[in-house]
Amino acid sequence: MSETTTAPASPLTQLSLDDLRQRTSMKWRTHPEDVLPLWVAEMDVLLAPQIATALEEAIGRGDTGYATGTRYAEAVSDFAARRWSWRGLDVAHTAVVPDVMAGVVEILRLITQPRDVVVVCPPVYAPFFAFVTHADRRIAEAPLTPDGRLDIDNLDVAFRRARVACSNPVFLMSNPHNPTGVAHTRTELECVAALAQLHGVRVISDEIHAPLVLDGATFTPYLSVDGSDDAFALFSATKAWNLAGLKAAVVVAGPTAATDLARMPEEISHGPSHLGVIAHTAAFRDASEWLDDLLVDLTANRDLLAKLLHEHLPTVDHLRPESTYLAWIDCSPLRLTTEPAPHGPAIVSDLSGPARYFLDHARVALSSGHVFGTGGQDHVRLNFATNPQILTQAITRLGQSLSTRSTAMTRPADRPPPETPP
């Protein structure tokens, strides 16, 4: 970024709806063109210039071979020191994996056996359910509190039961939490670590949203709290710099987990994209100023969303996110419930209840709450990382669809009964 810049750039206002319709990614091609997509976790931004330059230079060199080295992990370590004052990320205790969920599965294969128990805190990132069960491990739930925070009592019970059920229980945590946008406090994470030690539970912390902590909140790396020595954390630039299509993530092992990580098969390191590693490295190393500008936009959109919901859907409730660009909205007062698909939690595409209604009647795509597990029914997850004009149009559509529904439901009762024909 130029030293002469006098006003922050605005990443979320650089692209119009017409610009975005040219994209070929999942967010913009899953639904017809009359649908406004505020669902899957892609942001409506251009690449940070520092990332684009790094990729252009690599392509210019023909540098498209296999990824190698520790530059990615070094960039994450430096970023953690600058951003979170965490200097405990030991590059020697890291590995590069294709993406966060692939890394989670590989860690489970290192430290658990088939049919071992993995505790999660629903409502939580839907792929947790799919990837864990596809890896032949069993899910146990410790639901969040009504305000979307970790329920320490529920965790205590779940950890105790998991330990009885198997020899290698694991807690798979979303930190910050998806979909509620909660940034777990240091005190909460210390309680998690103490319980994990007490019950012999290993912790895997998905910290993909770590750079996206909004104004007024703080991110705490799980491996920075006491008692986390045998845990793992995973980092990626995917969410904060919009790099989902450029695969790469870093696994970090705590000091006593390093010997487990050393057993990860060498061929796993062949999975990450070399261009992905280059892009992610540039993001953590060089694109912090762009991230700062993005966070200004996201904070503004978070506040705009609250205003729009109050204006157009005043009966719904939503958790004000402390992090991420995801809003968790309780639509139960609207009574838009339909039966979820019989196969249970899905990844992104399964719709029921409010999400199905809003897609059909407002032409707005949201993520259906039931795919996030217990506590998700009658909720939607909304991605507000878009141009504020699009966000305004989408929420206006939601309100209009409810007004139309209300009119349709009340009109018959307002009319006098028809006369009986002679």
C-alpha positions as a Python dict, from the first residue, in 0.01 Angstrom:
ca = {
    (1, 'M'): (0, 0, 0),
    (2, 'S'): (130, 344, -88),
    (3, 'E'): (269, 557, 194),
    (4, 'T'): (81, 854, 46),
    (5, 'T'): (-263, 698, 95),
    (6, 'T'): (-468, 945, 298),
    (7, 'A'): (-787, 743, 339),
    (8, 'P'): (-832, 370, 388),
    (9, 'A'): (-925, 162, 89),
    (10, 'S'): (-1265, -2, 99),
    (11, 'P'): (-1235, -363, -16),
    (12, 'L'): (-1609, -434, 10),
    (13, 'T'): (-1717, -145, -212),
    (14, 'Q'): (-1488, -204, -508),
    (15, 'L'): (-1710, -457, -687),
    (16, 'S'): (-2064, -403, -812),
    (17, 'L'): (-2329, -670, -847),
    (18, 'D'): (-2261, -682, -1222),
    (19, 'D'): (-1890, -737, -1151),
    (20, 'L'): (-1964, -1017, -910),
    (21, 'R'): (-2199, -1190, -1153),
    (22, 'Q'): (-1892, -1257, -1371),
    (23, 'R'): (-1741, -1486, -1108),
    (24, 'T'): (-1741, -1863, -1159),
    (25, 'S'): (-1701, -1974, -794),
    (26, 'M'): (-1956, -2165, -587),
    (27, 'K'): (-2107, -1857, -424),
    (28, 'W'): (-2201, -1694, -752),
    (29, 'R'): (-2282, -1998, -970),
    (30, 'T'): (-2487, -2224, -743),
    (31, 'H'): (-2807, -2020, -777),
    (32, 'P'): (-2977, -1841, -1068),
    (33, 'E'): (-2881, -1482, -1143),
    (34, 'D'): (-3188, -1334, -974),
    (35, 'V'): (-3066, -1467, -637),
    (36, 'L'): (-2848, -1255, -407),
    (37, 'P'): (-2600, -1502, -248),
    (38, 'L'): (-2517, -1434, 117),
    (39, 'W'): (-2439, -1791, 216),
    (40, 'V'): (-2108, -1976, 165),
    (41, 'A'): (-1795, -1818, 316),
    (42, 'E'): (-1658, -1630, 17),
    (43, 'M'): (-1605, -1254, 34),
    (44, 'D'): (-1696, -1014, -244),
    (45, 'V'): (-1352, -853, -268),
    (46, 'L'): (-1062, -822, -508),
    (47, 'L'): (-737, -990, -411),
    (48, 'A'): (-514, -790, -183),
    (49, 'P'): (-256, -629, -416),
    (50, 'Q'): (33, -791, -228),
    (51, 'I'): (-113, -1136, -291),
    (52, 'A'): (-187, -1064, -656),
    (53, 'T'): (169, -944, -709),
    (54, 'A'): (317, -1255, -546),
    (55, 'L'): (106, -1480, -769),
    (56, 'E'): (183, -1282, -1084),
    (57, 'E'): (556, -1298, -1013),
    (58, 'A'): (542, -1674, -950),
    (59, 'I'): (353, -1734, -1274),
    (60, 'G'): (597, -1510, -1458),
    (61, 'R'): (882, -1729, -1332),
    (62, 'G'): (694, -2047, -1419),
    (63, 'D'): (720, -2126, -1048),
    (64, 'T'): (437, -2379, -1040),
    (65, 'G'): (604, -2690, -903),
    (66, 'Y'): (566, -2864, -568),
    (67, 'A'): (540, -2662, -247),
    (68, 'T'): (828, -2693, 1),
    (69, 'G'): (995, -2516, 290),
    (70, 'T'): (872, -2333, 601),
    (71, 'R'): (807, -1982, 466),
    (72, 'Y'): (431, -2018, 516),
    (73, 'A'): (470, -2123, 879),
    (74, 'E'): (724, -1846, 936),
    (75, 'A'): (479, -1590, 800),
    (76, 'V'): (204, -1718, 1031),
    (77, 'S'): (444, -1709, 1326),
    (78, 'D'): (546, -1349, 1252),
    (79, 'F'): (183, -1246, 1205),
    (80, 'A'): (87, -1408, 1537),
    (81, 'A'): (361, -1217, 1715),
    (82, 'R'): (259, -885, 1562),
    (83, 'R'): (-117, -928, 1576),
    (84, 'W'): (-181, -1134, 1888),
    (85, 'S'): (144, -1086, 2084),
    (86, 'W'): (190, -1463, 2069),
    (87, 'R'): (552, -1564, 2025),
    (88, 'G'): (507, -1930, 2107),
    (89, 'L'): (447, -2060, 1755),
    (90, 'D'): (745, -2288, 1694),
    (91, 'V'): (798, -2329, 1320),
    (92, 'A'): (976, -2659, 1388),
    (93, 'H'): (645, -2794, 1517),
    (94, 'T'): (438, -2722, 1206),
    (95, 'A'): (327, -2893, 887),
    (96, 'V'): (162, -2763, 571),
    (97, 'V'): (-157, -2947, 473),
    (98, 'P'): (-403, -2905, 185),
    (99, 'D'): (-662, -2719, 392),
    (100, 'V'): (-792, -2695, 748),
    (101, 'M'): (-1042, -2980, 737),
    (102, 'A'): (-797, -3211, 560),
    (103, 'G'): (-553, -3125, 838),
    (104, 'V'): (-814, -3205, 1105),
    (105, 'V'): (-872, -3548, 954),
    (106, 'E'): (-499, -3621, 937),
    (107, 'I'): (-455, -3523, 1303),
    (108, 'L'): (-746, -3749, 1400),
    (109, 'R'): (-572, -4034, 1221),
    (110, 'L'): (-256, -3965, 1421),
    (111, 'I'): (-408, -3947, 1769),
    (112, 'T'): (-731, -4152, 1757),
    (113, 'Q'): (-863, -4485, 1642),
    (114, 'P'): (-1175, -4567, 1439),
    (115, 'R'): (-1494, -4516, 1642),
    (116, 'D'): (-1323, -4287, 1894),
    (117, 'V'): (-1529, -3988, 2009),
    (118, 'V'): (-1489, -3630, 1888),
    (119, 'V'): (-1672, -3365, 2092),
    (120, 'V'): (-1807, -3056, 1912),
    (121, 'C'): (-2005, -2754, 2033),
    (122, 'P'): (-2311, -2704, 1814),
    (123, 'P'): (-2433, -2505, 1644),
    (124, 'V'): (-2094, -2534, 1476),
    (125, 'Y'): (-1931, -2537, 1131),
    (126, 'A'): (-2124, -2801, 938),
    (127, 'P'): (-1823, -2984, 784),
    (128, 'F'): (-1713, -3085, 1135),
    (129, 'F'): (-1994, -3340, 1131),
    (130, 'A'): (-1929, -3467, 780),
    (131, 'F'): (-1550, -3492, 795),
    (132, 'V'): (-1542, -3654, 1140),
    (133, 'T'): (-1802, -3917, 1054),
    (134, 'H'): (-1644, -3985, 714),
    (135, 'A'): (-1319, -4050, 903),
    (136, 'D'): (-1506, -4320, 1103),
    (137, 'R'): (-1505, -4126, 1429),
    (138, 'R'): (-1815, -4062, 1641),
    (139, 'I'): (-1958, -3718, 1718),
    (140, 'A'): (-2061, -3616, 2070),
    (141, 'E'): (-2223, -3279, 2127),
    (142, 'A'): (-2172, -3018, 2399),
    (143, 'P'): (-2413, -2743, 2289),
    (144, 'L'): (-2333, -2375, 2328),
    (145, 'T'): (-2512, -2147, 2571),
    (146, 'P'): (-2814, -1954, 2437),
    (147, 'D'): (-2586, -1654, 2378),
    (148, 'G'): (-2356, -1861, 2160),
    (149, 'R'): (-2068, -1911, 2403),
    (150, 'L'): (-1893, -2226, 2520),
    (151, 'D'): (-2092, -2399, 2793),
    (152, 'I'): (-1825, -2520, 3034),
    (153, 'D'): (-2068, -2743, 3224),
    (154, 'N'): (-2179, -2911, 2901),
    (155, 'L'): (-1814, -2960, 2805),
    (156, 'D'): (-1735, -3117, 3142),
    (157, 'V'): (-2015, -3371, 3097),
    (158, 'A'): (-1926, -3440, 2733),
    (159, 'F'): (-1556, -3485, 2809),
    (160, 'R'): (-1630, -3723, 3095),
    (161, 'R'): (-1863, -3933, 2881),
    (162, 'A'): (-1622, -3932, 2587),
    (163, 'R'): (-1343, -4060, 2810),
    (164, 'V'): (-1564, -4345, 2929),
    (165, 'A'): (-1662, -4428, 2570),
    (166, 'C'): (-1309, -4445, 2426),
    (167, 'S'): (-939, -4418, 2506),
    (168, 'N'): (-857, -4125, 2276),
    (169, 'P'): (-1128, -3858, 2302),
    (170, 'V'): (-1082, -3531, 2114),
    (171, 'F'): (-1242, -3187, 2133),
    (172, 'L'): (-1269, -3022, 1792),
    (173, 'M'): (-1313, -2650, 1857),
    (174, 'S'): (-1398, -2357, 1632),
    (175, 'N'): (-1197, -2055, 1756),
    (176, 'P'): (-1339, -1800, 1675),
    (177, 'H'): (-1669, -1980, 1656),
    (178, 'N'): (-1853, -2039, 1330),
    (179, 'P'): (-2149, -1967, 1295),
    (180, 'T'): (-2207, -1748, 1603),
    (181, 'G'): (-1905, -1520, 1550),
    (182, 'V'): (-1803, -1547, 1917),
    (183, 'A'): (-1437, -1484, 1998),
    (184, 'H'): (-1364, -1713, 2291),
    (185, 'T'): (-1201, -1533, 2581),
    (186, 'R'): (-875, -1638, 2741),
    (187, 'T'): (-1068, -1736, 3055),
    (188, 'E'): (-1299, -1960, 2853),
    (189, 'L'): (-1006, -2124, 2677),
    (190, 'E'): (-825, -2177, 3007),
    (191, 'C'): (-1133, -2360, 3132),
    (192, 'V'): (-1128, -2575, 2818),
    (193, 'A'): (-762, -2660, 2874),
    (194, 'A'): (-819, -2745, 3240),
    (195, 'L'): (-1110, -2976, 3154),
    (196, 'A'): (-913, -3137, 2872),
    (197, 'Q'): (-628, -3212, 3111),
    (198, 'L'): (-865, -3342, 3377),
    (199, 'H'): (-1041, -3585, 3145),
    (200, 'G'): (-752, -3676, 2914),
    (201, 'V'): (-903, -3509, 2605),
    (202, 'R'): (-686, -3383, 2318),
    (203, 'V'): (-787, -3051, 2162),
    (204, 'I'): (-781, -2957, 1794),
    (205, 'S'): (-854, -2586, 1743),
    (206, 'D'): (-971, -2464, 1403),
    (207, 'E'): (-846, -2104, 1396),
    (208, 'I'): (-914, -2022, 1033),
    (209, 'H'): (-1112, -1709, 1128),
    (210, 'A'): (-847, -1583, 1371),
    (211, 'P'): (-745, -1273, 1167),
    (212, 'L'): (-1110, -1164, 1140),
    (213, 'V'): (-1172, -1031, 1490),
    (214, 'L'): (-1382, -717, 1474),
    (215, 'D'): (-1370, -394, 1670),
    (216, 'G'): (-1423, -450, 2042),
    (217, 'A'): (-1304, -813, 2062),
    (218, 'T'): (-972, -999, 2097),
    (219, 'F'): (-852, -1327, 1952),
    (220, 'T'): (-671, -1567, 2183),
    (221, 'P'): (-472, -1850, 2021),
    (222, 'Y'): (-558, -2172, 2200),
    (223, 'L'): (-195, -2281, 2209),
    (224, 'S'): (-110, -1964, 2403),
    (225, 'V'): (-308, -2071, 2712),
    (226, 'D'): (-167, -2280, 2996),
    (227, 'G'): (-240, -2650, 2967),
    (228, 'S'): (-252, -2661, 2587),
    (229, 'D'): (83, -2831, 2533),
    (230, 'D'): (-64, -3150, 2383),
    (231, 'A'): (-308, -2968, 2151),
    (232, 'F'): (-307, -2872, 1784),
    (233, 'A'): (-418, -2556, 1604),
    (234, 'L'): (-475, -2493, 1234),
    (235, 'F'): (-432, -2163, 1053),
    (236, 'S'): (-503, -2049, 699),
    (237, 'A'): (-543, -1725, 506),
    (238, 'T'): (-849, -1871, 335),
    (239, 'K'): (-1118, -1669, 512),
    (240, 'A'): (-943, -1342, 597),
    (241, 'W'): (-795, -1290, 250),
    (242, 'N'): (-1054, -1483, 42),
    (243, 'L'): (-827, -1763, -81),
    (244, 'A'): (-1060, -2064, -67),
    (245, 'G'): (-963, -2164, -420),
    (246, 'L'): (-591, -2161, -340),
    (247, 'K'): (-551, -2454, -105),
    (248, 'A'): (-305, -2447, 184),
    (249, 'A'): (-311, -2449, 566),
    (250, 'V'): (-65, -2480, 852),
    (251, 'V'): (-94, -2725, 1141),
    (252, 'V'): (79, -2615, 1461),
    (253, 'A'): (150, -2866, 1737),
    (254, 'G'): (193, -2782, 2103),
    (255, 'P'): (528, -2884, 2256),
    (256, 'T'): (418, -3230, 2369),
    (257, 'A'): (212, -3289, 2052),
    (258, 'A'): (512, -3236, 1824),
    (259, 'T'): (607, -3605, 1828),
    (260, 'D'): (257, -3690, 1703),
    (261, 'L'): (282, -3434, 1423),
    (262, 'A'): (620, -3578, 1323),
    (263, 'R'): (440, -3903, 1237),
    (264, 'M'): (222, -3735, 974),
    (265, 'P'): (285, -3916, 644),
    (266, 'E'): (522, -3730, 415),
    (267, 'E'): (283, -3752, 121),
    (268, 'I'): (35, -3520, 295),
    (269, 'S'): (277, -3234, 225),
    (270, 'H'): (231, -3297, -149),
    (271, 'G'): (-137, -3192, -129),
    (272, 'P'): (-113, -2815, -82),
    (273, 'S'): (-103, -2602, -393),
    (274, 'H'): (233, -2432, -448),
    (275, 'L'): (51, -2119, -566),
    (276, 'G'): (-168, -2154, -260),
    (277, 'V'): (134, -2156, -31),
    (278, 'I'): (274, -1852, -211),
    (279, 'A'): (-57, -1666, -178),
    (280, 'H'): (-110, -1754, 189),
    (281, 'T'): (248, -1662, 275),
    (282, 'A'): (207, -1322, 109),
    (283, 'A'): (-121, -1268, 295),
    (284, 'F'): (22, -1325, 642),
    (285, 'R'): (354, -1157, 564),
    (286, 'D'): (261, -856, 351),
    (287, 'A'): (-115, -788, 348),
    (288, 'S'): (-192, -675, 702),
    (289, 'E'): (-282, -321, 593),
    (290, 'W'): (-533, -457, 343),
    (291, 'L'): (-677, -671, 625),
    (292, 'D'): (-710, -362, 843),
    (293, 'D'): (-910, -191, 570),
    (294, 'L'): (-1128, -500, 534),
    (295, 'L'): (-1199, -509, 908),
    (296, 'V'): (-1317, -148, 892),
    (297, 'D'): (-1562, -249, 619),
    (298, 'L'): (-1677, -560, 804),
    (299, 'T'): (-1737, -368, 1124),
    (300, 'A'): (-1944, -114, 928),
    (301, 'N'): (-2141, -393, 758),
    (302, 'R'): (-2200, -565, 1093),
    (303, 'D'): (-2355, -243, 1224),
    (304, 'L'): (-2548, -188, 900),
    (305, 'L'): (-2688, -540, 922),
    (306, 'A'): (-2818, -480, 1275),
    (307, 'K'): (-2989, -160, 1157),
    (308, 'L'): (-3141, -329, 852),
    (309, 'L'): (-3270, -626, 1052),
    (310, 'H'): (-3430, -391, 1305),
    (311, 'E'): (-3598, -203, 1020),
    (312, 'H'): (-3710, -490, 797),
    (313, 'L'): (-3728, -797, 1025),
    (314, 'P'): (-3786, -649, 1371),
    (315, 'T'): (-3903, -973, 1532),
    (316, 'V'): (-3591, -1178, 1455),
    (317, 'D'): (-3297, -1193, 1692),
    (318, 'H'): (-2931, -1219, 1601),
    (319, 'L'): (-2601, -1249, 1783),
    (320, 'R'): (-2381, -948, 1722),
    (321, 'P'): (-2067, -1119, 1588),
    (322, 'E'): (-1738, -1040, 1757),
    (323, 'S'): (-1544, -1197, 1473),
    (324, 'T'): (-1581, -1350, 1126),
    (325, 'Y'): (-1815, -1203, 864),
    (326, 'L'): (-2099, -1436, 958),
    (327, 'A'): (-2422, -1345, 1138),
    (328, 'W'): (-2629, -1606, 1321),
    (329, 'I'): (-2996, -1509, 1300),
    (330, 'D'): (-3281, -1665, 1499),
    (331, 'C'): (-3588, -1668, 1274),
    (332, 'S'): (-3809, -1877, 1502),
    (333, 'P'): (-4055, -1587, 1562),
    (334, 'L'): (-4130, -1594, 1190),
    (335, 'R'): (-4260, -1953, 1206),
    (336, 'L'): (-4108, -2053, 875),
    (337, 'T'): (-4019, -2405, 988),
    (338, 'T'): (-4008, -2693, 745),
    (339, 'E'): (-3871, -3041, 796),
    (340, 'P'): (-3493, -3073, 740),
    (341, 'A'): (-3356, -3326, 498),
    (342, 'P'): (-3359, -3677, 652),
    (343, 'H'): (-2983, -3733, 622),
    (344, 'G'): (-2907, -3477, 895),
    (345, 'P'): (-2630, -3214, 897),
    (346, 'A'): (-2490, -3131, 554),
    (347, 'I'): (-2208, -2909, 437),
    (348, 'V'): (-2358, -2606, 262),
    (349, 'S'): (-2635, -2687, 18),
    (350, 'D'): (-2912, -2846, 226),
    (351, 'L'): (-3200, -2605, 292),
    (352, 'S'): (-3503, -2607, 517),
    (353, 'G'): (-3713, -2364, 718),
    (354, 'P'): (-3624, -1995, 690),
    (355, 'A'): (-3339, -2047, 441),
    (356, 'R'): (-3569, -2237, 206),
    (357, 'Y'): (-3842, -1976, 244),
    (358, 'F'): (-3610, -1681, 178),
    (359, 'L'): (-3458, -1849, -126),
    (360, 'D'): (-3799, -1925, -271),
    (361, 'H'): (-3978, -1601, -184),
    (362, 'A'): (-3706, -1334, -146),
    (363, 'R'): (-3447, -1476, -387),
    (364, 'V'): (-3177, -1445, -123),
    (365, 'A'): (-2951, -1743, -51),
    (366, 'L'): (-2859, -1797, 316),
    (367, 'S'): (-2710, -2099, 493),
    (368, 'S'): (-2972, -2316, 660),
    (369, 'G'): (-2925, -2331, 1036),
    (370, 'H'): (-3007, -2699, 1080),
    (371, 'V'): (-2685, -2809, 907),
    (372, 'F'): (-2489, -2664, 1202),
    (373, 'G'): (-2633, -2922, 1441),
    (374, 'T'): (-2828, -2895, 1764),
    (375, 'G'): (-2959, -2544, 1820),
    (376, 'G'): (-2954, -2455, 1453),
    (377, 'Q'): (-3313, -2526, 1357),
    (378, 'D'): (-3509, -2209, 1268),
    (379, 'H'): (-3183, -2015, 1225),
    (380, 'V'): (-2994, -1890, 923),
    (381, 'R'): (-2631, -1794, 879),
    (382, 'L'): (-2577, -1479, 675),
    (383, 'N'): (-2249, -1376, 512),
    (384, 'F'): (-2222, -996, 532),
    (385, 'A'): (-1885, -970, 352),
    (386, 'T'): (-2035, -799, 53),
    (387, 'N'): (-2097, -455, -89),
    (388, 'P'): (-2323, -267, 155),
    (389, 'Q'): (-2559, -189, -133),
    (390, 'I'): (-2605, -563, -194),
    (391, 'L'): (-2650, -624, 178),
    (392, 'T'): (-2916, -353, 192),
    (393, 'Q'): (-3096, -492, -110),
    (394, 'A'): (-3090, -845, 32),
    (395, 'I'): (-3232, -756, 374),
    (396, 'T'): (-3494, -535, 210),
    (397, 'R'): (-3600, -835, 1),
    (398, 'L'): (-3629, -1051, 313),
    (399, 'G'): (-3860, -800, 475),
    (400, 'Q'): (-4069, -760, 162),
    (401, 'S'): (-4115, -1136, 134),
    (402, 'L'): (-4255, -1145, 486),
    (403, 'S'): (-4488, -854, 416),
    (404, 'T'): (-4622, -1036, 113),
    (405, 'R'): (-4668, -1350, 318),
    (406, 'S'): (-4847, -1162, 594),
    (407, 'T'): (-5083, -1000, 345),
    (408, 'A'): (-5156, -1333, 179),
    (409, 'M'): (-5226, -1497, 515),
    (410, 'T'): (-5458, -1223, 646),
    (411, 'R'): (-5651, -1133, 331),
    (412, 'P'): (-5898, -1428, 340),
    (413, 'A'): (-5994, -1353, 699),
    (414, 'D'): (-6058, -988, 614),
    (415, 'R'): (-6300, -1064, 334),
    (416, 'P'): (-6666, -1141, 392),
    (417, 'P'): (-6759, -1497, 300),
    (418, 'P'): (-6879, -1537, -57),
    (419, 'E'): (-7251, -1550, -115),
    (420, 'T'): (-7397, -1890, -186),
    (421, 'P'): (-7504, -1901, -548),
    (422, 'P'): (-7875, -1947, -605),
}
